[in-house]
Amino acid sequence: MNTEKEERGDLTHESEPGYKTIFYVVLLITFLYLALIWVAV
């Protein structure tokens, strides 16, 4: 058995500026595209 104390590593993530905006724009385009397909059928 390992008697050494295991340290817990905390992972941090610094988000890059602009990615949240790009994500929401792509999500909006996707929903609009799917809505257009759904209405056209």
DRENSE-914738 format. One line per 5 residues: number of its first residue (from 1); for each residue z, y, x of N, C-alpha, C, O. Coordinates in steps of 0.2 Angstrom, whole numbers, plus 5000, padded with zeros to 4 digits. Atoms other than C-alpha are relative to their C-alpha. Example, Ala and Ser with C-alpha at 12.3 -4.5 7.8 and 13.67 -1.06 7.14 Angstrom:
// DRENSE-914738
1 = 5000:4994:5004:5039:4978:5062:5000:5006:5004:5003:5005:5009 | 4999:4994:4996:5036:4995:5068:5003:5005:4996:5004:5011:4999
This chain:
// DRENSE-914738
1 = 5000:4994:5004:5000:5000:5000:5000:5006:5004:5003:5006:5010 | 5001:4993:4996:4996:5018:5006:5006:5004:4998:5007:5006:4992 | 4994:4996:5001:5013:5027:5007:4999:5008:5001:5003:5012:4999 | 5002:4993:4999:5004:5044:5011:5000:5003:4993:4997:5000:4988 | 5001:4996:5006:5005:5057:4997:4993:5002:4999:4990:5006:5004
6 = 5007:4998:5001:4988:5060:4990:5000:5007:4996:5004:5008:4992 | 5000:4993:5002:4984:5078:4987:4994:5000:4995:4989:4997:4995 | 5005:4999:5006:4975:5083:4971:4996:5006:5002:4998:5012:5003 | 5005:4995:4998:4959:5093:4975:4998:5003:4993:4995:5000:4989 | 5003:4996:5006:4955:5107:4962:4993:5002:5002:4992:5006:5007
11 = 5007:4997:4999:4937:5110:4960:4999:5006:4997:5000:5007:4991 | 5001:4993:5003:4932:5128:4957:4992:5001:5000:4989:4998:5004 | 5007:4998:5001:4915:5134:4951:4999:5007:4998:5001:5009:4993 | 5002:4993:5001:4909:5151:4953:4993:5000:4997:4988:4998:5000 | 5006:5000:5003:4895:5154:4941:4995:5006:5003:4998:5011:5005
16 = 5005:4995:4997:4879:5163:4947:4999:5005:4994:4998:5003:4988 | 5001:4995:5006:4876:5179:4937:4992:4999:4998:4988:4998:5002 | 5007:5001:5003:4861:5178:4925:4999:4993:4997:4994:4993:4993 | 5001:5007:5002:4862:5159:4922:5002:5000:4992:4998:4996:4989 | 4998:5000:5007:4871:5162:4905:4995:5003:4996:4993:5000:4991
21 = 5005:4997:5004:4858:5174:4899:4994:4996:5000:4991:4995:4994 | 5006:5004:5000:4844:5163:4904:5001:4994:4996:4996:4992:4992 | 4999:5006:5004:4852:5148:4896:5000:5002:4992:4997:4998:4988 | 5000:4998:5007:4854:5157:4879:4993:5002:4998:4991:5001:4992 | 5007:4998:5002:4836:5164:4880:4996:4993:4999:4992:4992:4994
26 = 5004:5006:5000:4829:5146:4883:5003:4996:4993:4999:4993:4990 | 4997:5003:5006:4841:5139:4869:4997:5003:4994:4995:5000:4989 | 5003:4996:5006:4834:5153:4857:4993:4998:4999:4991:4997:4993 | 5007:5002:5000:4816:5149:4861:4999:4993:4998:4995:4991:4994 | 5001:5007:5002:4819:5130:4859:5002:5000:4992:4998:4996:4989
31 = 4999:5000:5008:4827:5133:4841:4995:5003:4996:4993:5000:4991 | 5006:4997:5004:4813:5144:4836:4994:4996:5000:4991:4995:4995 | 5006:5005:4999:4800:5132:4842:5001:4994:4995:4997:4992:4991 | 4998:5005:5005:4809:5118:4832:5000:5002:4993:4997:4998:4989 | 5000:4997:5007:4811:5129:4817:4992:5001:4998:4991:4999:4992
36 = 5007:4999:5001:4792:5133:4818:4997:4993:4998:4993:4992:4993 | 5002:5007:5001:4788:5114:4819:5002:4998:4993:4998:4995:4989 | 4997:5003:5006:4799:5110:4805:4998:5003:4993:4996:5000:4988 | 5003:4996:5006:4792:5124:4793:4993:4998:4999:4990:4997:4994 | 5007:5002:5001:4774:5119:4797:4999:4993:4997:4993:4992:4995
41 = 5001:5007:5003:4777:5101:4792:5001:5000:4993:5000:4994:4990
